[in-house]
């Protein structure tokens, strides 16, 4: 994994985690998660498109099953289109996985 990709994921996870401290007992709305992710990606380039599943899905995470939102963002970085897919825990707001796909 490239360092830049690692730091993007870390920044997004940190922002969502901080935002979630006040919302610990309820699920995030999909729109809130997408808004946070898009704002965290703005410094890296213009966000030209985004999507997120409206309802959380169940995902096996080691020994337990958790609710997650899956989504993606299209972004222009240095004139090149990048597709970023992500999975976020619906209860904590923690980013579980992200992947930058070159366009």
C-alpha positions in Angstrom: 0.0 0.0 0.0 1.3 3.4 -0.8 1.9 5.8 2.1 -0.4 8.4 0.7 -3.3 5.9 0.6 -2.5 4.9 4.1 -2.6 8.5 5.4 -5.9 9.2 3.5 -7.5 6.2 5.3 -6.0 7.2 8.6 -7.3 10.8 8.3 -10.8 9.6 7.4 -10.9 7.0 10.2 -9.8 9.6 12.7 -12.4 12.2 11.6 -15.2 9.6 11.7 -14.0 8.3 15.1 -13.9 11.8 16.6 -17.4 12.5 15.2 -18.7 9.2 16.6 -17.9 10.0 20.3 -21.1 11.9 20.7 -23.1 9.3 18.8 -21.9 6.1 20.5 -25.3 4.6 21.2 -27.0 4.9 17.8 -26.1 4.0 14.2 -24.7 6.7 11.9 -26.9 7.6 9.0 -25.4 6.7 5.6 -25.6 10.4 4.6 -23.5 11.4 7.6 -20.8 8.9 6.8 -20.6 10.0 3.2 -20.4 13.6 4.1 -17.5 13.0 6.5 -15.6 10.9 3.9 -16.1 13.5 1.1 -14.9 16.4 3.4 -11.8 14.4 4.4 -10.9 13.8 0.8 -11.3 17.4 -0.4 -7.6 18.3 0.3 -6.5 15.5 -2.1 -8.6 16.6 -5.1 -12.0 17.5 -6.4 -14.7 14.9 -5.5 -16.7 14.4 -8.7 -19.1 11.6 -7.6 -20.0 9.5 -4.6 -22.3 6.7 -3.5 -23.2 4.8 -0.3 -25.7 2.1 0.4 -28.6 3.5 2.2 -29.0 0.5 4.6 -26.2 -1.1 6.5 -25.1 -4.6 5.7 -24.0 -7.4 8.0 -20.3 -8.3 7.8 -18.3 -11.0 9.6 -15.4 -9.4 11.5 -13.3 -12.1 13.1 -15.5 -13.6 15.8 -18.5 -11.3 15.6 -20.9 -9.8 13.0 -21.2 -6.1 12.6 -23.3 -3.6 10.6 -21.4 -1.7 8.0 -22.0 0.9 5.3 -20.3 0.4 1.9 -19.6 3.3 -0.4 -17.3 4.9 -2.9 -16.0 8.2 -4.1 -14.7 9.4 -7.5 -12.0 12.0 -7.3 -9.7 13.9 -9.6 -6.1 13.8 -8.3 -3.5 15.6 -10.4 -5.7 15.3 -13.4 -6.3 11.6 -13.0 -9.6 10.0 -12.0 -9.4 7.8 -8.9 -12.0 5.5 -7.5 -12.0 5.0 -3.7 -14.2 2.3 -2.2 -14.7 2.1 1.6 -16.4 0.1 4.4 -17.4 1.9 7.6 -18.7 0.4 10.9 -22.3 1.7 11.2 -22.2 2.0 15.0 -18.7 3.4 15.7 -18.0 5.2 12.4 -14.6 3.5 12.2 -13.3 2.9 8.7 -12.7 -0.8 8.4 -11.4 -0.9 4.8 -10.6 1.4 2.0 -9.1 0.8 -1.4 -7.9 3.3 -4.0 -8.5 2.1 -7.5 -6.7 3.9 -10.4 -9.0 5.0 -13.2 
